[in-house]
Amino acid sequence: VVQGFTDAESALAWLASHAVDIVVTDLMMPGMSGAEFAERLESSHPELRESLIVLTGGAVSAEAEAFLASDSILVLEK
């Protein structure tokens, strides 16, 4: 089963009461970046950090570029 969300806060709230195998997020989202989402996910669900896939069309900032360069995430380019 796949569950989609239109904002990161709703996804994090849903994850508080549901078990999942993989989390897919975009790097650039309204309200919260993929890097911020990954940080919050790691804080609230550390077991999911290695199951995170980040979609990106490219980094638009030095911070985003550094995040994508991390060995701890799987990046899927669009």
Buried (B, 14 or more C-beta within 10 A) or exposed (E): EEEEBEEBEEBBEEBEEEEBEEBBBBBBBEEBBBBBBBBBBBEEBEEBBEBBEBBBEEBEEEEBEEBBEEEEBEBEEE
